[in-house]
Amino acid sequence: MTGRADRDVTALGKVAVLMGGRSAEREVSLMSGTGVLAALRSRGVDAHAFDPAERELGDLKREGFQRCFIALHGRFGEDGTVQGALELLGIPYTGPGVLASAVAMDKLMTKRIWLAEGLPTPAWRQVHSADETRAAFAALGSPMIVKPVREGSTIGLTKVTHVEQCQAAFELAAGQDPLVMCEQFIAGDEVTCPVLGTGAQARSLPVIRIVAPDGNYDYQNKYFTDDTQYLVPCGLPEGEEAAIQALVLKAFQALGCRGWARADVMIDTTTRQPWLLEINTSPGMTSHSLVPMSARAAGLSYEDLCVSLLASAALDNPVASIA
């Protein structure tokens, strides 16, 4: 993927920036989409806002849109559902395809694939009740993370340090998704690393080290405060950063991702072993977002990043696209 500023944007056609949607991350998606829309228009792209929560996706075809930039986050946008609809409409879109999007949104399936590929990810248990959450706490130890399987932005997540917290933690997660998981907590450096590109051309961008107030990188500290520090260059030893970049690229490819994604990683303080937590296939593009930050460190502006991502829009089955 290149960041050519001289790209002929007229070839990109009429573009819909999908934003908002119906997930718990609607507010963040609107912020991401607004930023992307302004960036594309600043480069001369014929881009328009499109909120699937307010309009039928069939309008995309009826109104002559030729490609979509997906700035939706969470379910009904990042989970393969919108991707499948766009496949049927024959409109190329940014980011991974139907299967990769669906798998990556499901943290349990993601972990199972990573484990099968020999990639390190913290121990976990799927739970169906508060009692099973307490049993997981006994097995995984303290602290333990309890979270919805198919949600993002730390929504519904609890860091459990005492068994008495298990019931409330389970109920909070289950309120977001019927599928709930418990995960071993890894104490250490929290980092994230984006990947841009497809197939053999995919490359990891610079690693960002995240230093949140009191180590609490929650929804508020992600999007609405300036107290969290994002360090890029990350300050890790050169060998560690390179190892994380290689690991994240393998994680991206193992799920069959294309276009772009961003993986979250914890580095164990004692062993310095990196552990894959999850991968986001429609990462945030707000003023606080991490992919633009990492791209800038690699010499790619926000505007050129948006245009490059848009130019990479594709279909899983282009031969079957509707004329």
C-alpha positions, 0 to 999 in steps of 0.5 A: 500500500502506498501513500501517493499524494498524486493518486488520480482520485477520479478513478475511485468514483462515488464513495460512501463512508459508512458510519454510525450504525447500530452497535454500542460503538456508534458514537465512536464510529460517527467520529471516525467517519466524520474524520475520514469523510473530511480527509477524502474530500480534502483530496478531491474524492467524491465522498458522502456520509452514509449511516446504515442505521438510518438508510437501507443499504440498497440505496448504495446501489440505487444511488450509484456508489462505486465503493465504500469506506467502512468506518463502522465499528463493532457488530453490524459493521465490523463482523461480516454482516455489512461486508456480506451485503456489499458482496451481494451488491457488488460494491467494493469495500475497505478492510477484510472480507466476510469470513475474516471480519466475522472471525476477528469479531469473535474473540473465541474463534480468533483465539482458537485459530491463533492457537492452532497456528501456534501464536501466543494468546492468553489462556481463556474460558468461555462462561455461561453463568456467574458460577462458571465465571467464579470457576474460571477465576479459580483456574486463571487466577487474579487478575482476570478479564471478563468481557463480551466475546463480540464487542469492542472498545472495552465495552462490557469489560471488567478486570476482576481481582476478587471472586466477589466481583465475578457475578457483576462482571459476568452480568455486565458482559452478558448485557452486551453479548450472550457469549462471555469469556474470561481471560488470563490477565497479562501484566506488562506493557500494552502495545498495539500494531497496525498492518496495512496491505494484502497478501505478500504486500502486507506490512506492519507499521510502527508499534505504539506503546500505550500508557493509560492513567493507573493502567486503565485503558478503558472507553473513557481513556481511549476516546475522551481524555488526553491523559493517556500517553501514546508512545511512538517510537514505542521505546521498546528495544529494537528487537522487541518491536521487530518481533511484535511486528512479525507476530502481528503480521502472522496474526493478520494473515492467519485470519485471512485479513486484507486491507488493514487491521490493528492488533492489541498485544500485551508484553509480560513484564517478567518474560518479555513474551508478547501475547496477542489479545485481539485484532480490530478489522475496522480500527478507529479513525478519530483524533485519538486513534492509533492507526493514523498515529502509527501511519504518521510515524511511518511518514503517511499522513491521515489524508493519504492513509484514507485515500490509500485504504479507499483505493484498496477496497475490494470484494471477496468474489469480484467475478460475481459482482453485480454490473 
